[in-house]
Amino acid sequence: MNFERRRWILAVLGVAWLMVILDGSVVNIALPSAQADLGFSNAQRQWVVTGYALAFGSLLLLGGRFGDRVGHKHALVVGLVGFAVMSALGAAATGFPMLVAARALQGVFAAALTPALLALLTTTFTNPKERGQAFAIYGAIGAGGGGVGMLLGGVLTTYASWRWTLLINVFFAVAAVAGALAWIRTDRSGRHDPLDMRGAVLATAGLFCLVFGLSRADTDGWTASSTLLLLVAGILVLAVFVVDQSRSRLPLLPPHILHSRVRGGANVAMLTTNAGAFGLYLYLAYYLQDTLGYSALATGLAFLPMVAAMIITSQVANRVLLARIGPKIVIPTGMGLAAIGMLMLSTVTTTSGYAPHILPSLIVVGLGFGLSLSPGFATGTLGLQRHEAGIGSATIQTSQQIGGAVGTALLNTLAASAASTYLQHHATDMKLASLAGYTATFLAAAVLFAGGAIVVALLIPKGSLATVAMAARARLDAADPPQR
């Protein structure tokens, strides 16, 4: 495959990945407008997000194996077409049930689409230099897409309609499908093993219960019987899944994929970083709008310096730093910087200015995210064979989703508790109570980043990316010899 074709493939994958990343943040910004238009309650509103998260998070492993079996190009096209159709259905929603159903089905197709994206990136760019450049671009899109999505959501909601935050996906999907058909060659796995249906059911059921339980913790509290039942069920089913996979002849998730310190460390990094990032994106947006009085558009603009910092450092990290000093130093350093930035944000007040107080924090966090999130993708897929690239990619994306769900439940609970505690000990000033909740989540996110950095530094072995990749591949080949 020549270099020109690989460049076009990267462009196609970038467009598709941008669509997925933008979807989460633009829809969140548009939720209040959709609620006013369709007339659903605050209690129902969470299901627009939760319905998508449940389908997406619980089906990722199955989606990854689907791509390994039918070919990653086919999985990509199927996912793109389905995602576009369901986005259009959501944009045309006439009521709450139709909107939630469309969002849940979006999640189903996203679970097929996203592992295929990362798998195609992994198998297309095998040269170390090109791989670093490709993952730098992919990581920059992932890191900056959330902030850009908040800006785009503000623009569309303010000047058009909340429906356009869903309808815009159709344009991205059409462009990506056309590019995939033109540039990506059909790839089929050399294996035609029967699908591990027992493993698929266990993984899907366990992840569903876990994500659903975390969403119930957000609304009902951690001690509610519904929350505890779902969380315990999810943990038990996933434990059974792990045991089953270790004994299965043809497992859905071969254990040797995670029997690697480098891939295990990358998964921990993605889980903890995404858990902490929730505290930044959601609660800083609340702080800017509710406490400082920013508009939705101004809030989106406020995040742009962080996006710029992420893009710059993700390029440097993947193109230079990983090759020279390796992920053991790069990723924990990034998480440490993110912790410092969140610690800085935890000191804001009701009169803090953007330039002196918020902007420096955002830049430090952006630098940290660029050094941790983008290299996390590259490191988490090291050494994978072509026939397992999909399930390996799905594993690290599952860590992302679980991290986001944990962050949603944990930090929402913490924010509510901090605000309630403030009201119990002070005058009933809701603005100051809300501020107490926001700063508590910023501090908790800093702790998550710092703790994750320590674990990742202990897990990932020393060495440049090439050295670590050779060791990861050798371990994988020893456990599962390449197909001839």
C-alpha positions as CSV (number, residue, x, y, z in Angstrom):
1,M,0.0,0.0,0.0
2,N,1.5,3.3,-1.1
3,F,1.9,6.3,1.2
4,E,-0.7,8.4,-0.7
5,R,-3.3,5.8,-0.1
6,R,-2.4,5.5,3.6
7,R,-2.8,9.3,3.9
8,W,-6.3,9.1,2.5
9,I,-7.2,6.2,4.8
10,L,-6.0,8.3,7.8
11,A,-8.3,11.2,6.6
12,V,-11.3,8.8,6.4
13,L,-10.6,7.4,9.8
14,G,-10.2,10.9,11.2
15,V,-13.5,12.1,9.9
16,A,-15.3,9.1,11.3
17,W,-13.6,9.4,14.7
18,L,-14.4,13.2,14.8
19,M,-18.1,12.3,14.2
20,V,-18.1,9.9,17.2
21,I,-16.2,12.4,19.5
22,L,-18.4,15.4,18.5
23,D,-21.6,13.5,19.0
24,G,-21.2,13.1,22.8
25,S,-20.5,16.8,23.6
26,V,-22.8,18.5,21.0
27,V,-25.7,16.4,22.2
28,N,-25.0,17.2,25.8
29,I,-25.0,20.9,25.1
30,A,-28.3,20.6,23.2
31,L,-30.2,18.6,25.9
32,P,-31.9,21.6,27.6
33,S,-33.3,22.8,24.2
34,A,-34.4,19.3,23.2
35,Q,-36.1,18.9,26.6
36,A,-38.0,22.2,26.2
37,D,-39.0,21.3,22.6
38,L,-40.2,17.7,23.3
39,G,-41.4,18.3,26.8
40,F,-39.7,15.6,28.9
41,S,-38.7,15.9,32.5
42,N,-35.4,16.3,34.2
43,A,-35.5,12.7,35.4
44,Q,-36.1,11.5,31.8
45,R,-33.4,13.7,30.4
46,Q,-30.6,11.4,31.6
47,W,-31.8,8.6,29.4
48,V,-30.8,10.5,26.3
49,V,-27.2,10.1,27.4
50,T,-27.6,6.8,29.4
51,G,-29.4,5.0,26.6
52,Y,-26.5,5.6,24.3
53,A,-23.9,4.8,26.9
54,L,-25.5,1.5,27.9
55,A,-25.6,0.2,24.3
56,F,-22.2,1.5,23.4
57,G,-20.3,0.4,26.5
58,S,-21.9,-3.0,26.8
59,L,-21.5,-4.0,23.2
60,L,-17.9,-2.8,22.5
61,L,-16.2,-6.2,23.0
62,L,-18.8,-7.9,20.7
63,G,-18.3,-5.1,18.2
64,G,-14.6,-5.5,18.2
65,R,-14.9,-9.3,17.6
66,F,-17.5,-8.5,14.8
67,G,-14.8,-6.5,13.0
68,D,-12.2,-9.2,13.4
69,R,-14.6,-11.8,11.8
70,V,-16.2,-9.8,8.9
71,G,-13.3,-7.5,8.2
72,H,-12.7,-4.1,9.7
73,K,-13.7,-2.2,6.6
74,H,-17.1,-3.9,6.5
75,A,-17.6,-3.2,10.2
76,L,-16.6,0.4,9.7
77,V,-19.1,0.9,6.8
78,V,-21.9,-0.9,8.6
79,G,-21.3,1.2,11.7
80,L,-21.2,4.5,9.8
81,V,-24.4,3.8,7.9
82,G,-26.3,2.7,11.0
83,F,-25.0,5.6,13.0
84,A,-26.1,8.1,10.3
85,V,-29.6,6.6,10.0
86,M,-30.1,6.6,13.7
87,S,-28.8,10.1,14.0
88,A,-31.4,11.2,11.4
89,L,-34.1,9.3,13.3
90,G,-33.1,11.1,16.5
91,A,-33.1,14.5,14.7
92,A,-36.7,13.8,13.5
93,A,-37.9,12.7,16.9
94,T,-41.4,13.8,17.8
95,G,-41.3,12.7,21.4
96,F,-39.1,11.4,24.1
97,P,-39.4,7.6,23.4
98,M,-38.3,8.1,19.8
99,L,-35.3,10.2,20.8
100,V,-34.1,7.7,23.4
101,A,-34.6,4.7,21.0
102,A,-32.6,6.5,18.3
103,R,-29.8,7.3,20.8
104,A,-29.7,3.7,22.0
105,L,-29.4,2.4,18.5
106,Q,-26.7,5.0,17.8
107,G,-24.8,3.3,20.6
108,V,-25.2,-0.1,19.0
109,F,-23.7,1.0,15.7
110,A,-21.0,3.0,17.5
111,A,-19.9,-0.2,19.2
112,A,-19.2,-1.7,15.8
113,L,-17.7,1.5,14.4
114,T,-15.2,2.6,16.9
115,P,-13.2,-0.7,17.3
116,A,-12.9,-0.9,13.6
117,L,-11.5,2.7,13.4
118,L,-8.7,1.9,15.8
119,A,-8.0,-1.5,14.3
120,L,-7.7,-0.1,10.8
121,L,-5.3,2.5,12.2
122,T,-3.2,-0.1,13.9
123,T,-3.0,-2.5,10.9
124,T,-2.6,0.3,8.2
125,F,0.3,2.1,9.9
126,T,2.9,-0.4,11.0
127,N,6.0,1.6,10.2
128,P,7.1,3.2,13.6
129,K,7.5,6.7,12.2
130,E,4.2,6.7,10.3
131,R,2.5,5.0,13.2
132,G,3.5,7.8,15.5
133,Q,2.3,10.4,13.1
134,A,-1.0,8.6,12.5
135,F,-1.7,8.1,16.2
136,A,-0.7,11.8,16.9
137,I,-3.5,12.9,14.5
138,Y,-6.0,10.4,15.8
139,G,-5.2,11.3,19.4
140,A,-5.4,15.0,18.6
141,I,-8.9,14.5,17.2
142,G,-9.9,12.5,20.3
143,A,-8.4,14.9,22.7
144,G,-9.7,18.1,21.1
145,G,-13.0,16.8,19.7
146,G,-14.8,17.2,23.0
147,G,-13.9,20.8,23.4
148,V,-14.7,21.5,19.7
149,G,-18.0,19.7,20.2
150,M,-19.0,22.0,23.0
151,L,-18.4,25.0,20.8
152,L,-20.2,23.4,17.8
153,G,-23.1,22.4,20.1
154,G,-23.4,26.0,21.3
155,V,-23.4,27.4,17.8
156,L,-25.9,24.9,16.4
157,T,-28.2,25.2,19.4
158,T,-28.0,29.0,19.5
159,Y,-28.3,29.7,15.8
160,A,-30.1,26.7,14.3
161,S,-31.8,23.9,16.3
162,W,-30.9,21.2,18.7
163,R,-31.9,18.8,16.0
164,W,-28.9,19.8,14.0
165,T,-26.6,18.5,16.7
166,L,-27.7,15.0,15.6
167,L,-28.3,15.7,11.9
168,I,-24.8,16.9,11.4
169,N,-23.6,13.3,11.9
170,V,-25.2,12.3,8.6
171,F,-22.7,14.6,6.7
172,F,-19.7,13.2,8.5
173,A,-20.9,9.6,7.9
174,V,-21.5,10.1,4.2
175,A,-18.1,11.5,3.6
176,A,-16.4,8.7,5.6
177,V,-18.4,6.0,3.9
178,A,-17.4,7.4,0.5
179,G,-13.8,7.5,1.5
180,A,-13.8,4.0,3.0
181,L,-15.3,2.5,-0.2
182,A,-12.7,4.4,-2.3
183,W,-9.5,4.0,-0.3
184,I,-9.8,1.2,2.2
185,R,-9.2,-2.3,0.9
186,T,-11.4,-5.2,2.1
187,D,-9.7,-7.0,4.9
188,R,-10.9,-10.3,6.2
189,S,-9.5,-12.2,9.1
190,G,-7.6,-15.3,8.3
191,R,-9.5,-17.0,11.0
192,H,-13.1,-18.3,10.8
193,D,-13.5,-19.7,14.3
194,P,-17.0,-19.9,15.7
195,L,-18.0,-16.9,17.8
196,D,-17.8,-17.5,21.5
197,M,-21.5,-16.9,22.2
198,R,-21.3,-17.7,25.9
199,G,-18.5,-15.2,26.3
200,A,-20.4,-12.6,24.2
201,V,-23.5,-12.9,26.4
202,L,-21.5,-12.8,29.7
203,A,-19.4,-9.7,28.5
204,T,-22.5,-7.8,27.3
205,A,-24.6,-8.6,30.3
206,G,-21.8,-7.8,32.8
207,L,-20.9,-4.5,31.1
208,F,-24.6,-3.6,30.8
209,C,-25.2,-4.1,34.5
210,L,-22.0,-2.3,35.5
211,V,-22.7,0.8,33.3
212,F,-26.4,0.8,34.2
213,G,-25.6,0.5,37.9
214,L,-23.2,3.4,37.7
215,S,-25.9,5.5,36.0
216,R,-28.4,4.5,38.8
217,A,-25.8,5.6,41.4
218,D,-25.8,9.0,39.7
219,T,-29.6,9.4,40.1
220,D,-30.6,7.1,43.1
221,G,-27.4,7.1,45.2
222,W,-24.8,4.5,45.9
223,T,-26.8,2.8,48.7
224,A,-30.0,2.4,46.7
225,S,-31.0,-1.3,46.3
226,S,-31.3,-0.9,42.5
227,T,-27.8,0.5,42.4
228,L,-26.2,-2.1,44.6
229,L,-28.0,-5.0,42.8
230,L,-26.9,-3.9,39.4
231,L,-23.3,-3.2,40.4
232,V,-22.9,-6.5,42.3
233,A,-24.5,-8.4,39.4
234,G,-22.2,-6.6,36.9
235,I,-19.0,-7.4,38.9
236,L,-20.0,-11.0,39.4
237,V,-20.9,-11.6,35.8
238,L,-17.7,-10.0,34.6
239,A,-15.8,-12.2,37.1
240,V,-17.5,-15.3,35.6
241,F,-16.6,-13.9,32.1
242,V,-12.9,-13.7,33.1
243,V,-12.8,-17.2,34.4
244,D,-14.7,-18.5,31.3
245,Q,-12.3,-16.8,28.9
246,S,-9.3,-18.4,30.6
247,R,-10.8,-21.8,30.0
248,S,-12.4,-21.3,26.6
249,R,-10.7,-22.8,23.6
250,L,-11.8,-19.9,21.4
251,P,-12.4,-17.0,23.8
252,L,-14.1,-13.7,22.8
253,L,-11.4,-11.8,24.6
254,P,-8.2,-13.9,24.6
255,P,-6.6,-13.4,28.1
256,H,-3.1,-12.9,26.6
257,I,-4.3,-9.6,25.1
258,L,-4.3,-8.1,28.6
259,H,-1.5,-10.3,30.0
260,S,0.9,-7.4,29.1
261,R,2.1,-4.8,31.4
262,V,2.2,-2.2,28.7
263,R,-1.4,-2.8,27.4
264,G,-2.7,-3.2,31.0
265,G,-1.1,0.1,31.9
266,A,-2.6,1.8,28.9
267,N,-6.1,0.6,29.9
268,V,-5.6,1.9,33.4
269,A,-4.6,5.3,32.0
270,M,-7.6,5.5,29.7
271,L,-10.0,4.4,32.5
272,T,-8.7,6.9,35.1
273,T,-8.1,9.8,32.7
274,N,-11.6,9.5,31.3
275,A,-13.1,9.3,34.7
276,G,-11.3,12.5,35.8
277,A,-12.0,14.3,32.5
278,F,-15.7,14.1,33.2
279,G,-15.1,16.5,36.1
280,L,-13.5,19.0,33.8
281,Y,-15.9,19.0,30.8
282,L,-19.1,18.9,32.7
283,Y,-18.5,20.8,35.9
284,L,-16.3,23.5,34.4
285,A,-19.1,24.1,31.9
286,Y,-21.5,24.4,34.8
287,Y,-19.2,26.7,36.6
288,L,-18.7,29.0,33.6
289,Q,-22.4,29.2,32.8
290,D,-24.1,29.1,36.2
291,T,-21.5,30.9,38.4
292,L,-19.8,33.3,36.0
293,G,-22.8,33.7,33.7
294,Y,-21.2,32.6,30.4
295,S,-23.4,31.8,27.4
296,A,-23.3,28.3,25.8
297,L,-21.2,29.8,22.9
298,A,-18.8,31.6,25.2
299,T,-18.4,28.4,27.3
300,G,-17.4,26.5,24.1
301,L,-14.9,29.2,23.2
302,A,-13.4,29.1,26.7
303,F,-12.3,25.5,26.1
304,L,-10.4,26.2,22.9
305,P,-7.0,27.0,24.5
306,M,-7.1,23.6,26.2
307,V,-7.9,22.0,22.8
308,A,-5.0,23.7,21.2
309,A,-2.6,22.6,24.0
310,M,-3.9,19.0,23.6
311,I,-3.3,19.0,19.8
312,I,0.2,20.4,20.2
313,T,1.3,17.9,22.9
314,S,-0.3,14.9,21.3
315,Q,1.7,15.6,18.2
316,V,5.0,15.9,20.1
317,A,4.2,12.9,22.3
318,N,3.4,10.4,19.5
319,R,6.0,11.7,17.0
320,V,8.9,12.3,19.3
321,L,8.6,11.5,22.9
322,L,7.2,7.9,22.7
323,A,10.0,6.9,20.3
324,R,12.7,8.4,22.5
325,I,11.7,8.0,26.1
326,G,8.8,5.6,25.9
327,P,5.3,5.4,27.4
328,K,6.4,4.7,31.0
329,I,7.5,8.4,31.3
330,V,5.2,10.1,28.8
331,I,1.8,8.9,30.0
332,P,2.3,9.3,33.8
333,T,3.8,12.7,33.2
334,G,0.7,13.7,31.2
335,M,-1.6,12.5,33.9
336,G,0.5,14.3,36.5
337,L,0.1,17.6,34.6
338,A,-3.6,17.0,34.4
339,A,-3.7,16.6,38.1
340,I,-1.9,19.8,38.7
341,G,-4.2,21.7,36.3
342,M,-7.3,20.3,38.1
343,L,-5.8,21.2,41.5
344,M,-5.4,24.8,40.2
345,L,-9.0,24.8,39.1
346,S,-10.2,23.7,42.5
347,T,-9.2,27.1,43.9
348,V,-11.7,29.1,41.7
349,T,-14.2,31.4,43.4
350,T,-17.4,33.2,42.3
351,T,-15.3,36.1,41.1
352,S,-12.4,34.3,39.4
353,G,-11.4,35.8,36.1
354,Y,-10.9,33.8,32.9
355,A,-7.4,35.0,32.0
356,P,-5.7,35.0,35.4
357,H,-7.4,31.9,37.0
358,I,-9.1,29.6,34.5
359,L,-7.0,29.9,31.3
360,P,-3.7,28.7,33.0
361,S,-5.4,25.7,34.5
362,L,-7.0,24.8,31.1
363,I,-3.6,25.0,29.3
364,V,-1.9,22.8,31.9
365,V,-4.7,20.2,31.7
366,G,-4.6,20.4,27.9
367,L,-0.9,19.7,28.0
368,G,-1.5,16.7,30.3
369,F,-4.3,15.3,28.2
370,G,-2.2,15.5,25.0
371,L,0.6,13.5,26.7
372,S,-1.7,10.8,28.2
373,L,-4.8,10.2,26.0
374,S,-3.3,10.1,22.6
375,P,-0.2,8.0,23.6
376,G,-2.7,5.8,25.5
377,F,-4.4,4.7,22.3
378,A,-1.0,4.0,20.6
379,T,0.3,2.1,23.6
380,G,-2.9,0.1,24.2
381,T,-2.8,-1.5,20.8
382,L,0.9,-2.4,20.7
383,G,1.9,-5.9,19.5
384,L,-1.6,-7.0,18.4
385,Q,-1.9,-9.4,15.5
386,R,-4.2,-8.4,12.6
387,H,-6.9,-11.0,13.5
388,E,-7.1,-9.6,17.0
389,A,-6.8,-5.9,16.3
390,G,-10.5,-5.3,16.6
391,I,-11.0,-7.0,20.0
392,G,-7.8,-5.4,21.3
393,S,-9.0,-1.9,20.2
394,A,-12.4,-2.6,21.7
395,T,-10.8,-3.4,25.0
396,I,-9.1,0.0,25.4
397,Q,-12.3,1.8,24.3
398,T,-14.3,-0.2,26.8
399,S,-11.9,1.1,29.5
400,Q,-12.7,4.6,28.2
401,Q,-16.5,4.0,28.5
402,I,-16.3,2.5,31.9
403,G,-14.0,5.3,33.0
404,G,-16.6,7.8,31.8
405,A,-19.4,6.0,33.6
406,V,-17.4,5.8,36.8
407,G,-16.6,9.5,36.6
408,T,-20.2,10.4,35.9
409,A,-21.5,8.5,39.0
410,L,-18.7,9.2,41.4
411,L,-18.2,12.9,40.6
412,N,-21.9,13.7,40.4
413,T,-22.4,12.1,43.8
414,L,-19.4,14.0,45.2
415,A,-20.7,17.3,43.8
416,A,-24.2,16.8,45.3
417,S,-22.7,15.8,48.7
418,A,-20.3,18.8,48.8
419,A,-23.1,21.2,47.9
420,S,-25.4,19.7,50.6
421,T,-22.7,19.8,53.2
422,Y,-22.1,23.5,52.5
423,L,-25.8,24.3,52.8
424,Q,-25.9,22.5,56.2
425,H,-23.1,24.7,57.6
426,H,-23.7,28.0,55.9
427,A,-26.5,30.3,54.8
428,T,-28.7,29.0,52.0
429,D,-26.6,30.6,49.2
430,M,-27.2,28.2,46.3
431,K,-24.5,29.9,44.2
432,L,-21.8,29.2,46.8
433,A,-23.2,25.7,47.4
434,S,-22.9,24.9,43.7
435,L,-19.4,26.3,43.7
436,A,-18.5,24.0,46.6
437,G,-19.7,21.0,44.5
438,Y,-17.7,22.1,41.5
439,T,-14.4,22.6,43.3
440,A,-14.9,19.3,45.1
441,T,-15.1,17.5,41.7
442,F,-12.1,19.3,40.4
443,L,-10.1,18.2,43.5
444,A,-11.4,14.6,43.1
445,A,-10.4,14.6,39.5
446,A,-6.9,15.7,40.4
447,V,-6.7,12.8,42.8
448,L,-7.9,10.3,40.1
449,F,-5.3,11.6,37.7
450,A,-2.5,11.4,40.3
451,G,-3.5,8.0,41.5
452,G,-3.7,6.7,37.9
453,A,-0.3,8.1,37.1
454,I,1.3,6.1,39.9
455,V,-0.4,2.9,38.9
456,V,0.5,3.4,35.2
457,A,4.1,4.2,36.0
458,L,4.4,1.0,38.0
459,L,2.8,-1.2,35.3
460,I,4.4,0.0,32.0
461,P,7.9,-1.3,31.5
462,K,10.9,1.0,30.7
463,G,12.1,1.6,27.1
464,S,11.2,3.4,23.9
465,L,8.0,2.5,22.1
466,A,9.8,0.2,19.7
467,T,11.4,-1.7,22.6
468,V,8.2,-2.0,24.5
469,A,6.3,-3.0,21.3
470,M,8.8,-5.8,20.6
471,A,8.4,-7.2,24.1
472,A,4.6,-7.0,23.8
473,R,4.6,-8.8,20.5
474,A,6.9,-11.5,21.7
475,R,4.6,-12.2,24.7
476,L,1.6,-12.2,22.4
477,D,3.2,-14.6,19.9
478,A,4.2,-16.9,22.7
479,A,0.6,-17.1,23.9
480,D,-1.0,-17.2,20.4
481,P,1.3,-18.0,17.5
482,P,0.7,-16.0,14.3
483,Q,-1.5,-17.6,11.7
484,R,0.3,-18.9,8.6
